[in-house]
Amino acid sequence: MTKPDIWYVAFSPDKPNGGMARSTRTFKSEVDAKLFALQILAKGWTASAGTLNPHQPKQIIASSQIERWADPGPDG
């Protein structure tokens, strides 16, 4: 049996009427979700993230916090 996806990253272009609706990708690990979020942020898009139900503890990362969450910083 495979490990279920427990993280999501929701994203969209950071433009009004950008022509693309908000999309979501799911991931099996927080590390994979963070790497994808960094790619989205590098494009100048907005993103948010969190854990999928019923995973506990529930985590929600708002778009205002996602850069700090995803960036490993100088200490890795």
Distance bins in CASP14 RR format, pairs under 12 A and 6 or more apart:
PFRMAT RR
TARGET T0000
AUTHOR 0000-0000-0000
RMODE 2
METHOD distances of the structure
MODEL  1
2 28 0 0 0 0 1 0 0 0 0 0 0
3 26 0 0 0 0 0 1 0 0 0 0 0
3 27 0 0 0 0 0 1 0 0 0 0 0
3 28 1 0 1 0 0 0 0 0 0 0 0
3 29 0 0 0 0 1 0 0 0 0 0 0
3 32 0 0 0 0 0 1 0 0 0 0 0
3 55 0 0 0 0 0 1 0 0 0 0 0
4 26 0 0 0 0 1 0 0 0 0 0 0
4 27 0 0 0 0 0 1 0 0 0 0 0
4 28 1 0 0 1 0 0 0 0 0 0 0
4 29 0 0 0 0 0 1 0 0 0 0 0
4 51 0 0 0 0 0 1 0 0 0 0 0
4 52 0 0 0 0 1 0 0 0 0 0 0
4 53 0 0 0 0 0 1 0 0 0 0 0
4 54 0 0 0 0 1 0 0 0 0 0 0
4 55 0 0 0 0 1 0 0 0 0 0 0
5 24 0 0 0 0 0 1 0 0 0 0 0
5 25 0 0 0 0 1 0 0 0 0 0 0
5 26 1 1 0 0 0 0 0 0 0 0 0
5 27 1 0 1 0 0 0 0 0 0 0 0
5 28 1 0 1 0 0 0 0 0 0 0 0
5 29 0 0 0 0 1 0 0 0 0 0 0
5 30 0 0 0 0 0 1 0 0 0 0 0
5 32 0 0 0 0 1 0 0 0 0 0 0
5 33 0 0 0 0 1 0 0 0 0 0 0
5 50 0 0 0 0 0 1 0 0 0 0 0
5 51 0 0 0 0 1 0 0 0 0 0 0
5 52 1 0 0 1 0 0 0 0 0 0 0
5 53 0 0 0 0 0 1 0 0 0 0 0
5 55 0 0 0 0 1 0 0 0 0 0 0
6 26 0 0 0 0 1 0 0 0 0 0 0
6 27 1 0 0 1 0 0 0 0 0 0 0
6 28 1 0 0 1 0 0 0 0 0 0 0
6 29 1 0 0 1 0 0 0 0 0 0 0
6 30 0 0 0 0 1 0 0 0 0 0 0
6 31 0 0 0 0 0 1 0 0 0 0 0
6 32 0 0 0 0 0 1 0 0 0 0 0
6 33 0 0 0 0 1 0 0 0 0 0 0
6 49 0 0 0 0 0 1 0 0 0 0 0
6 50 0 0 0 0 1 0 0 0 0 0 0
6 51 1 0 1 0 0 0 0 0 0 0 0
6 52 1 0 1 0 0 0 0 0 0 0 0
6 53 0 0 0 0 1 0 0 0 0 0 0
6 54 0 0 0 0 1 0 0 0 0 0 0
6 55 1 0 1 0 0 0 0 0 0 0 0
6 56 0 0 0 0 1 0 0 0 0 0 0
6 57 0 0 0 0 0 1 0 0 0 0 0
6 58 0 0 0 0 0 1 0 0 0 0 0
6 59 0 0 0 0 1 0 0 0 0 0 0
7 24 0 0 0 0 0 1 0 0 0 0 0
7 25 0 0 0 0 1 0 0 0 0 0 0
7 26 1 0 0 1 0 0 0 0 0 0 0
7 27 1 0 1 0 0 0 0 0 0 0 0
7 28 1 0 0 1 0 0 0 0 0 0 0
7 29 1 0 0 1 0 0 0 0 0 0 0
7 30 1 0 1 0 0 0 0 0 0 0 0
7 31 0 0 0 0 1 0 0 0 0 0 0
7 32 1 0 0 1 0 0 0 0 0 0 0
7 33 1 1 0 0 0 0 0 0 0 0 0
7 34 0 0 0 0 1 0 0 0 0 0 0
7 35 0 0 0 0 0 1 0 0 0 0 0
7 36 0 0 0 0 1 0 0 0 0 0 0
7 37 0 0 0 0 1 0 0 0 0 0 0
7 48 0 0 0 0 0 1 0 0 0 0 0
7 49 1 0 0 1 0 0 0 0 0 0 0
7 50 1 0 1 0 0 0 0 0 0 0 0
7 51 1 0 1 0 0 0 0 0 0 0 0
7 52 1 0 0 1 0 0 0 0 0 0 0
7 53 0 0 0 0 0 1 0 0 0 0 0
7 55 0 0 0 0 1 0 0 0 0 0 0
7 58 0 0 0 0 0 1 0 0 0 0 0
7 59 0 0 0 0 1 0 0 0 0 0 0
7 60 0 0 0 0 0 1 0 0 0 0 0
7 61 0 0 0 0 1 0 0 0 0 0 0
7 69 0 0 0 0 0 1 0 0 0 0 0
7 70 0 0 0 0 0 1 0 0 0 0 0
8 22 0 0 0 0 0 1 0 0 0 0 0
8 23 0 0 0 0 0 1 0 0 0 0 0
8 24 1 0 1 0 0 0 0 0 0 0 0
8 25 1 0 0 1 0 0 0 0 0 0 0
8 26 1 0 1 0 0 0 0 0 0 0 0
8 27 1 0 0 1 0 0 0 0 0 0 0
8 28 0 0 0 0 0 1 0 0 0 0 0
8 30 0 0 0 0 0 1 0 0 0 0 0
8 32 0 0 0 0 0 1 0 0 0 0 0
8 33 1 0 0 1 0 0 0 0 0 0 0
8 36 0 0 0 0 1 0 0 0 0 0 0
8 37 0 0 0 0 0 1 0 0 0 0 0
8 47 0 0 0 0 0 1 0 0 0 0 0
8 48 0 0 0 0 1 0 0 0 0 0 0
8 49 1 0 0 1 0 0 0 0 0 0 0
8 50 1 0 1 0 0 0 0 0 0 0 0
8 51 1 0 0 1 0 0 0 0 0 0 0
8 52 1 0 1 0 0 0 0 0 0 0 0
8 53 0 0 0 0 0 1 0 0 0 0 0
8 55 0 0 0 0 0 1 0 0 0 0 0
8 58 0 0 0 0 0 1 0 0 0 0 0
8 59 0 0 0 0 0 1 0 0 0 0 0
8 60 0 0 0 0 0 1 0 0 0 0 0
8 61 0 0 0 0 0 1 0 0 0 0 0
9 22 0 0 0 0 0 1 0 0 0 0 0
9 23 0 0 0 0 1 0 0 0 0 0 0
9 24 1 0 0 1 0 0 0 0 0 0 0
9 25 1 0 1 0 0 0 0 0 0 0 0
9 26 0 0 0 0 1 0 0 0 0 0 0
9 27 1 0 0 1 0 0 0 0 0 0 0
9 30 0 0 0 0 0 1 0 0 0 0 0
9 32 0 0 0 0 1 0 0 0 0 0 0
9 33 1 0 1 0 0 0 0 0 0 0 0
9 34 0 0 0 0 1 0 0 0 0 0 0
9 35 0 0 0 0 1 0 0 0 0 0 0
9 36 1 0 1 0 0 0 0 0 0 0 0
9 37 1 0 1 0 0 0 0 0 0 0 0
9 38 0 0 0 0 1 0 0 0 0 0 0
9 39 0 0 0 0 1 0 0 0 0 0 0
9 40 1 0 0 1 0 0 0 0 0 0 0
9 41 0 0 0 0 0 1 0 0 0 0 0
9 45 0 0 0 0 0 1 0 0 0 0 0
9 46 0 0 0 0 0 1 0 0 0 0 0
9 47 1 0 1 0 0 0 0 0 0 0 0
9 48 1 0 0 1 0 0 0 0 0 0 0
9 49 1 0 1 0 0 0 0 0 0 0 0
9 50 1 0 0 1 0 0 0 0 0 0 0
9 51 0 0 0 0 0 1 0 0 0 0 0
9 52 0 0 0 0 0 1 0 0 0 0 0
9 60 0 0 0 0 0 1 0 0 0 0 0
9 61 0 0 0 0 1 0 0 0 0 0 0
9 63 0 0 0 0 0 1 0 0 0 0 0
9 66 0 0 0 0 1 0 0 0 0 0 0
9 69 0 0 0 0 0 1 0 0 0 0 0
9 70 0 0 0 0 1 0 0 0 0 0 0
10 21 0 0 0 0 0 1 0 0 0 0 0
10 22 1 0 1 0 0 0 0 0 0 0 0
10 23 1 0 0 1 0 0 0 0 0 0 0
10 24 1 0 1 0 0 0 0 0 0 0 0
10 25 0 0 0 0 1 0 0 0 0 0 0
10 26 0 0 0 0 0 1 0 0 0 0 0
10 33 0 0 0 0 0 1 0 0 0 0 0
10 36 0 0 0 0 0 1 0 0 0 0 0
10 37 0 0 0 0 1 0 0 0 0 0 0
10 40 0 0 0 0 1 0 0 0 0 0 0
10 45 0 0 0 0 0 1 0 0 0 0 0
10 46 0 0 0 0 1 0 0 0 0 0 0
10 47 1 0 0 1 0 0 0 0 0 0 0
10 48 1 0 1 0 0 0 0 0 0 0 0
10 49 1 0 0 1 0 0 0 0 0 0 0
10 50 0 0 0 0 1 0 0 0 0 0 0
10 52 0 0 0 0 0 1 0 0 0 0 0
10 60 0 0 0 0 0 1 0 0 0 0 0
10 61 0 0 0 0 0 1 0 0 0 0 0
10 62 0 0 0 0 0 1 0 0 0 0 0
10 63 0 0 0 0 1 0 0 0 0 0 0
10 66 0 0 0 0 1 0 0 0 0 0 0
11 20 0 0 0 0 1 0 0 0 0 0 0
11 21 0 0 0 0 0 1 0 0 0 0 0
11 22 1 0 0 1 0 0 0 0 0 0 0
11 23 1 0 1 0 0 0 0 0 0 0 0
11 24 1 0 0 1 0 0 0 0 0 0 0
11 25 1 0 0 1 0 0 0 0 0 0 0
11 33 0 0 0 0 0 1 0 0 0 0 0
11 36 0 0 0 0 1 0 0 0 0 0 0
11 37 1 0 0 1 0 0 0 0 0 0 0
11 38 0 0 0 0 0 1 0 0 0 0 0
11 39 0 0 0 0 1 0 0 0 0 0 0
11 40 1 0 1 0 0 0 0 0 0 0 0
11 41 0 0 0 0 1 0 0 0 0 0 0
11 42 0 0 0 0 0 1 0 0 0 0 0
11 43 0 0 0 0 1 0 0 0 0 0 0
11 44 0 0 0 0 1 0 0 0 0 0 0
11 45 1 0 1 0 0 0 0 0 0 0 0
11 46 1 0 0 1 0 0 0 0 0 0 0
11 47 1 0 1 0 0 0 0 0 0 0 0
11 48 1 0 0 1 0 0 0 0 0 0 0
11 49 0 0 0 0 1 0 0 0 0 0 0
11 63 0 0 0 0 1 0 0 0 0 0 0
11 66 0 0 0 0 1 0 0 0 0 0 0
11 70 0 0 0 0 0 1 0 0 0 0 0
12 18 0 0 0 0 1 0 0 0 0 0 0
12 19 0 0 0 0 1 0 0 0 0 0 0
12 20 1 0 0 1 0 0 0 0 0 0 0
12 21 1 0 0 1 0 0 0 0 0 0 0
12 22 1 0 1 0 0 0 0 0 0 0 0
12 23 1 0 0 1 0 0 0 0 0 0 0
12 24 0 0 0 0 1 0 0 0 0 0 0
12 40 0 0 0 0 1 0 0 0 0 0 0
12 43 0 0 0 0 0 1 0 0 0 0 0
12 44 0 0 0 0 0 1 0 0 0 0 0
12 45 1 0 0 1 0 0 0 0 0 0 0
12 46 1 0 0 1 0 0 0 0 0 0 0
12 47 0 0 0 0 1 0 0 0 0 0 0
12 48 0 0 0 0 1 0 0 0 0 0 0
12 63 0 0 0 0 1 0 0 0 0 0 0
13 19 1 0 0 1 0 0 0 0 0 0 0
13 20 1 0 1 0 0 0 0 0 0 0 0
13 21 0 0 0 0 1 0 0 0 0 0 0
13 22 0 0 0 0 1 0 0 0 0 0 0
13 23 0 0 0 0 1 0 0 0 0 0 0
13 40 0 0 0 0 1 0 0 0 0 0 0
13 43 1 0 0 1 0 0 0 0 0 0 0
13 44 1 0 0 1 0 0 0 0 0 0 0
13 45 1 0 1 0 0 0 0 0 0 0 0
13 46 1 0 0 1 0 0 0 0 0 0 0
13 47 0 0 0 0 0 1 0 0 0 0 0
14 20 0 0 0 0 0 1 0 0 0 0 0
14 22 0 0 0 0 0 1 0 0 0 0 0
14 40 0 0 0 0 1 0 0 0 0 0 0
14 41 0 0 0 0 1 0 0 0 0 0 0
14 43 0 0 0 0 1 0 0 0 0 0 0
14 44 1 0 1 0 0 0 0 0 0 0 0
14 45 1 0 1 0 0 0 0 0 0 0 0
14 46 1 0 1 0 0 0 0 0 0 0 0
14 47 0 0 0 0 1 0 0 0 0 0 0
14 63 0 0 0 0 1 0 0 0 0 0 0
15 43 0 0 0 0 0 1 0 0 0 0 0
15 44 0 0 0 0 1 0 0 0 0 0 0
15 45 0 0 0 0 1 0 0 0 0 0 0
15 46 0 0 0 0 1 0 0 0 0 0 0
16 46 0 0 0 0 0 1 0 0 0 0 0
18 45 0 0 0 0 0 1 0 0 0 0 0
18 46 0 0 0 0 0 1 0 0 0 0 0
20 43 0 0 0 0 0 1 0 0 0 0 0
20 45 0 0 0 0 1 0 0 0 0 0 0
20 46 0 0 0 0 0 1 0 0 0 0 0
22 40 0 0 0 0 0 1 0 0 0 0 0
22 45 0 0 0 0 0 1 0 0 0 0 0
22 46 0 0 0 0 1 0 0 0 0 0 0
22 47 0 0 0 0 1 0 0 0 0 0 0
22 48 0 0 0 0 1 0 0 0 0 0 0
22 63 0 0 0 0 0 1 0 0 0 0 0
23 36 0 0 0 0 0 1 0 0 0 0 0
23 40 0 0 0 0 1 0 0 0 0 0 0
23 45 0 0 0 0 1 0 0 0 0 0 0
23 46 0 0 0 0 0 1 0 0 0 0 0
23 47 0 0 0 0 1 0 0 0 0 0 0
23 48 0 0 0 0 0 1 0 0 0 0 0
24 33 0 0 0 0 0 1 0 0 0 0 0
24 36 0 0 0 0 0 1 0 0 0 0 0
24 37 0 0 0 0 0 1 0 0 0 0 0
24 40 0 0 0 0 0 1 0 0 0 0 0
24 47 0 0 0 0 1 0 0 0 0 0 0
24 48 0 0 0 0 1 0 0 0 0 0 0
24 49 0 0 0 0 1 0 0 0 0 0 0
24 50 0 0 0 0 0 1 0 0 0 0 0
24 52 0 0 0 0 1 0 0 0 0 0 0
25 32 0 0 0 0 1 0 0 0 0 0 0
25 33 0 0 0 0 1 0 0 0 0 0 0
25 35 0 0 0 0 0 1 0 0 0 0 0
25 36 1 0 0 1 0 0 0 0 0 0 0
25 37 0 0 0 0 1 0 0 0 0 0 0
25 39 0 0 0 0 0 1 0 0 0 0 0
25 40 0 0 0 0 1 0 0 0 0 0 0
25 47 0 0 0 0 1 0 0 0 0 0 0
25 49 0 0 0 0 1 0 0 0 0 0 0
25 50 0 0 0 0 0 1 0 0 0 0 0
25 52 0 0 0 0 0 1 0 0 0 0 0
26 32 0 0 0 0 1 0 0 0 0 0 0
26 33 0 0 0 0 1 0 0 0 0 0 0
26 36 0 0 0 0 1 0 0 0 0 0 0
26 49 0 0 0 0 0 1 0 0 0 0 0
26 50 0 0 0 0 0 1 0 0 0 0 0
26 51 0 0 0 0 0 1 0 0 0 0 0
26 52 1 0 0 1 0 0 0 0 0 0 0
26 53 0 0 0 0 0 1 0 0 0 0 0
26 55 0 0 0 0 0 1 0 0 0 0 0
27 33 1 0 1 0 0 0 0 0 0 0 0
27 34 0 0 0 0 1 0 0 0 0 0 0
27 35 0 0 0 0 1 0 0 0 0 0 0
27 36 1 0 0 1 0 0 0 0 0 0 0
27 37 0 0 0 0 1 0 0 0 0 0 0
27 49 0 0 0 0 1 0 0 0 0 0 0
27 50 0 0 0 0 1 0 0 0 0 0 0
27 51 0 0 0 0 0 1 0 0 0 0 0
27 52 0 0 0 0 1 0 0 0 0 0 0
27 55 0 0 0 0 0 1 0 0 0 0 0
28 36 0 0 0 0 0 1 0 0 0 0 0
28 51 0 0 0 0 0 1 0 0 0 0 0
28 52 0 0 0 0 0 1 0 0 0 0 0
28 55 0 0 0 0 0 1 0 0 0 0 0
29 35 0 0 0 0 1 0 0 0 0 0 0
29 36 0 0 0 0 0 1 0 0 0 0 0
29 51 0 0 0 0 0 1 0 0 0 0 0
29 55 0 0 0 0 0 1 0 0 0 0 0
30 36 0 0 0 0 0 1 0 0 0 0 0
30 37 0 0 0 0 0 1 0 0 0 0 0
30 49 0 0 0 0 1 0 0 0 0 0 0
30 50 0 0 0 0 1 0 0 0 0 0 0
30 51 0 0 0 0 1 0 0 0 0 0 0
30 52 0 0 0 0 0 1 0 0 0 0 0
30 55 0 0 0 0 0 1 0 0 0 0 0
30 59 0 0 0 0 1 0 0 0 0 0 0
30 61 0 0 0 0 0 1 0 0 0 0 0
30 69 0 0 0 0 1 0 0 0 0 0 0
30 70 0 0 0 0 1 0 0 0 0 0 0
30 72 0 0 0 0 0 1 0 0 0 0 0
31 37 0 0 0 0 0 1 0 0 0 0 0
31 38 0 0 0 0 0 1 0 0 0 0 0
31 69 0 0 0 0 0 1 0 0 0 0 0
31 70 0 0 0 0 0 1 0 0 0 0 0
31 72 0 0 0 0 1 0 0 0 0 0 0
31 76 0 0 0 0 0 1 0 0 0 0 0
32 38 0 0 0 0 0 1 0 0 0 0 0
32 39 0 0 0 0 0 1 0 0 0 0 0
32 49 0 0 0 0 0 1 0 0 0 0 0
32 70 0 0 0 0 0 1 0 0 0 0 0
33 39 0 0 0 0 0 1 0 0 0 0 0
33 40 0 0 0 0 0 1 0 0 0 0 0
33 47 0 0 0 0 1 0 0 0 0 0 0
33 48 0 0 0 0 0 1 0 0 0 0 0
33 49 1 0 1 0 0 0 0 0 0 0 0
33 50 1 0 0 1 0 0 0 0 0 0 0
33 51 0 0 0 0 1 0 0 0 0 0 0
33 52 0 0 0 0 0 1 0 0 0 0 0
33 55 0 0 0 0 0 1 0 0 0 0 0
33 59 0 0 0 0 0 1 0 0 0 0 0
33 61 0 0 0 0 1 0 0 0 0 0 0
33 66 0 0 0 0 0 1 0 0 0 0 0
33 69 0 0 0 0 1 0 0 0 0 0 0
33 70 0 0 0 0 1 0 0 0 0 0 0
34 40 0 0 0 0 0 1 0 0 0 0 0
34 41 0 0 0 0 0 1 0 0 0 0 0
34 47 0 0 0 0 0 1 0 0 0 0 0
34 49 0 0 0 0 1 0 0 0 0 0 0
34 50 0 0 0 0 0 1 0 0 0 0 0
34 61 0 0 0 0 1 0 0 0 0 0 0
34 66 0 0 0 0 1 0 0 0 0 0 0
34 67 0 0 0 0 0 1 0 0 0 0 0
34 68 0 0 0 0 0 1 0 0 0 0 0
34 69 1 0 0 1 0 0 0 0 0 0 0
34 70 1 0 1 0 0 0 0 0 0 0 0
34 71 0 0 0 0 1 0 0 0 0 0 0
34 72 1 0 0 1 0 0 0 0 0 0 0
34 73 0 0 0 0 0 1 0 0 0 0 0
34 76 0 0 0 0 0 1 0 0 0 0 0
35 41 0 0 0 0 0 1 0 0 0 0 0
35 42 0 0 0 0 0 1 0 0 0 0 0
35 49 0 0 0 0 0 1 0 0 0 0 0
35 69 0 0 0 0 0 1 0 0 0 0 0
35 70 1 0 0 1 0 0 0 0 0 0 0
35 71 0 0 0 0 0 1 0 0 0 0 0
35 72 0 0 0 0 1 0 0 0 0 0 0
36 42 0 0 0 0 0 1 0 0 0 0 0
36 43 0 0 0 0 0 1 0 0 0 0 0
36 45 0 0 0 0 0 1 0 0 0 0 0
36 47 0 0 0 0 1 0 0 0 0 0 0
36 49 0 0 0 0 1 0 0 0 0 0 0
36 66 0 0 0 0 0 1 0 0 0 0 0
36 70 0 0 0 0 1 0 0 0 0 0 0
37 43 0 0 0 0 0 1 0 0 0 0 0
37 44 0 0 0 0 0 1 0 0 0 0 0
37 45 0 0 0 0 1 0 0 0 0 0 0
37 46 0 0 0 0 0 1 0 0 0 0 0
37 47 1 0 1 0 0 0 0 0 0 0 0
37 48 0 0 0 0 1 0 0 0 0 0 0
37 49 1 0 1 0 0 0 0 0 0 0 0
37 50 0 0 0 0 0 1 0 0 0 0 0
37 61 0 0 0 0 1 0 0 0 0 0 0
37 63 0 0 0 0 0 1 0 0 0 0 0
37 65 0 0 0 0 0 1 0 0 0 0 0
37 66 1 0 1 0 0 0 0 0 0 0 0
37 67 0 0 0 0 1 0 0 0 0 0 0
37 68 0 0 0 0 0 1 0 0 0 0 0
37 69 1 0 0 1 0 0 0 0 0 0 0
37 70 1 0 1 0 0 0 0 0 0 0 0
37 71 0 0 0 0 1 0 0 0 0 0 0
37 72 0 0 0 0 0 1 0 0 0 0 0
38 44 0 0 0 0 0 1 0 0 0 0 0
38 45 0 0 0 0 0 1 0 0 0 0 0
38 47 0 0 0 0 1 0 0 0 0 0 0
38 49 0 0 0 0 0 1 0 0 0 0 0
38 66 0 0 0 0 1 0 0 0 0 0 0
38 67 0 0 0 0 1 0 0 0 0 0 0
38 68 0 0 0 0 0 1 0 0 0 0 0
38 69 0 0 0 0 0 1 0 0 0 0 0
38 70 1 0 1 0 0 0 0 0 0 0 0
38 71 1 0 0 1 0 0 0 0 0 0 0
38 72 0 0 0 0 1 0 0 0 0 0 0
38 73 0 0 0 0 0 1 0 0 0 0 0
39 45 0 0 0 0 1 0 0 0 0 0 0
39 47 0 0 0 0 1 0 0 0 0 0 0
39 70 0 0 0 0 1 0 0 0 0 0 0
40 46 0 0 0 0 1 0 0 0 0 0 0
40 47 1 0 1 0 0 0 0 0 0 0 0
40 48 0 0 0 0 0 1 0 0 0 0 0
40 49 0 0 0 0 1 0 0 0 0 0 0
40 63 0 0 0 0 0 1 0 0 0 0 0
40 66 0 0 0 0 1 0 0 0 0 0 0
40 67 0 0 0 0 0 1 0 0 0 0 0
40 70 0 0 0 0 1 0 0 0 0 0 0
41 47 1 0 0 1 0 0 0 0 0 0 0
41 48 0 0 0 0 0 1 0 0 0 0 0
41 49 0 0 0 0 0 1 0 0 0 0 0
41 61 0 0 0 0 0 1 0 0 0 0 0
41 63 0 0 0 0 1 0 0 0 0 0 0
41 65 0 0 0 0 0 1 0 0 0 0 0
41 66 1 0 0 1 0 0 0 0 0 0 0
41 67 1 0 1 0 0 0 0 0 0 0 0
41 68 0 0 0 0 0 1 0 0 0 0 0
41 69 0 0 0 0 0 1 0 0 0 0 0
41 70 1 0 0 1 0 0 0 0 0 0 0
41 71 0 0 0 0 1 0 0 0 0 0 0
42 67 0 0 0 0 0 1 0 0 0 0 0
42 70 0 0 0 0 0 1 0 0 0 0 0
42 71 0 0 0 0 0 1 0 0 0 0 0
44 63 0 0 0 0 0 1 0 0 0 0 0
44 66 0 0 0 0 0 1 0 0 0 0 0
44 67 0 0 0 0 0 1 0 0 0 0 0
45 63 0 0 0 0 1 0 0 0 0 0 0
45 66 0 0 0 0 0 1 0 0 0 0 0
45 67 0 0 0 0 0 1 0 0 0 0 0
46 62 0 0 0 0 0 1 0 0 0 0 0
46 63 1 0 1 0 0 0 0 0 0 0 0
46 64 0 0 0 0 1 0 0 0 0 0 0
46 66 0 0 0 0 1 0 0 0 0 0 0
46 67 0 0 0 0 0 1 0 0 0 0 0
47 61 0 0 0 0 1 0 0 0 0 0 0
47 62 0 0 0 0 1 0 0 0 0 0 0
47 63 1 0 0 1 0 0 0 0 0 0 0
47 64 0 0 0 0 0 1 0 0 0 0 0
47 65 0 0 0 0 0 1 0 0 0 0 0
47 66 1 0 1 0 0 0 0 0 0 0 0
47 67 0 0 0 0 1 0 0 0 0 0 0
47 69 0 0 0 0 1 0 0 0 0 0 0
47 70 0 0 0 0 1 0 0 0 0 0 0
48 59 0 0 0 0 0 1 0 0 0 0 0
48 60 1 0 0 1 0 0 0 0 0 0 0
48 61 1 0 0 1 0 0 0 0 0 0 0
48 62 1 0 1 0 0 0 0 0 0 0 0
48 63 1 0 1 0 0 0 0 0 0 0 0
48 64 0 0 0 0 1 0 0 0 0 0 0
48 65 0 0 0 0 1 0 0 0 0 0 0
48 66 1 0 0 1 0 0 0 0 0 0 0
48 67 0 0 0 0 0 1 0 0 0 0 0
48 69 0 0 0 0 1 0 0 0 0 0 0
48 70 0 0 0 0 0 1 0 0 0 0 0
49 59 0 0 0 0 1 0 0 0 0 0 0
49 60 1 0 0 1 0 0 0 0 0 0 0
49 61 1 0 1 0 0 0 0 0 0 0 0
49 62 0 0 0 0 1 0 0 0 0 0 0
49 63 0 0 0 0 1 0 0 0 0 0 0
49 65 0 0 0 0 1 0 0 0 0 0 0
49 66 1 0 0 1 0 0 0 0 0 0 0
49 67 0 0 0 0 0 1 0 0 0 0 0
49 68 0 0 0 0 0 1 0 0 0 0 0
49 69 1 0 0 1 0 0 0 0 0 0 0
49 70 1 0 0 1 0 0 0 0 0 0 0
50 57 0 0 0 0 0 1 0 0 0 0 0
50 58 0 0 0 0 1 0 0 0 0 0 0
50 59 1 0 1 0 0 0 0 0 0 0 0
50 60 1 0 1 0 0 0 0 0 0 0 0
50 61 1 0 1 0 0 0 0 0 0 0 0
50 62 0 0 0 0 1 0 0 0 0 0 0
50 63 0 0 0 0 0 1 0 0 0 0 0
50 65 0 0 0 0 0 1 0 0 0 0 0
50 66 0 0 0 0 1 0 0 0 0 0 0
50 69 0 0 0 0 1 0 0 0 0 0 0
50 70 0 0 0 0 0 1 0 0 0 0 0
51 57 1 0 0 1 0 0 0 0 0 0 0
51 58 1 0 1 0 0 0 0 0 0 0 0
51 59 1 0 1 0 0 0 0 0 0 0 0
51 60 1 0 0 1 0 0 0 0 0 0 0
51 61 0 0 0 0 1 0 0 0 0 0 0
52 58 0 0 0 0 1 0 0 0 0 0 0
52 59 0 0 0 0 0 1 0 0 0 0 0
52 60 0 0 0 0 0 1 0 0 0 0 0
53 59 0 0 0 0 0 1 0 0 0 0 0
53 60 0 0 0 0 0 1 0 0 0 0 0
59 65 0 0 0 0 0 1 0 0 0 0 0
59 66 0 0 0 0 0 1 0 0 0 0 0
59 69 0 0 0 0 1 0 0 0 0 0 0
60 66 0 0 0 0 0 1 0 0 0 0 0
60 69 0 0 0 0 0 1 0 0 0 0 0
61 67 0 0 0 0 1 0 0 0 0 0 0
61 68 0 0 0 0 1 0 0 0 0 0 0
61 69 1 0 1 0 0 0 0 0 0 0 0
61 70 0 0 0 0 1 0 0 0 0 0 0
61 71 0 0 0 0 0 1 0 0 0 0 0
62 68 0 0 0 0 0 1 0 0 0 0 0
62 69 0 0 0 0 1 0 0 0 0 0 0
63 69 0 0 0 0 0 1 0 0 0 0 0
63 70 0 0 0 0 0 1 0 0 0 0 0
65 71 0 0 0 0 0 1 0 0 0 0 0
67 73 0 0 0 0 0 1 0 0 0 0 0
70 76 0 0 0 0 0 1 0 0 0 0 0
END
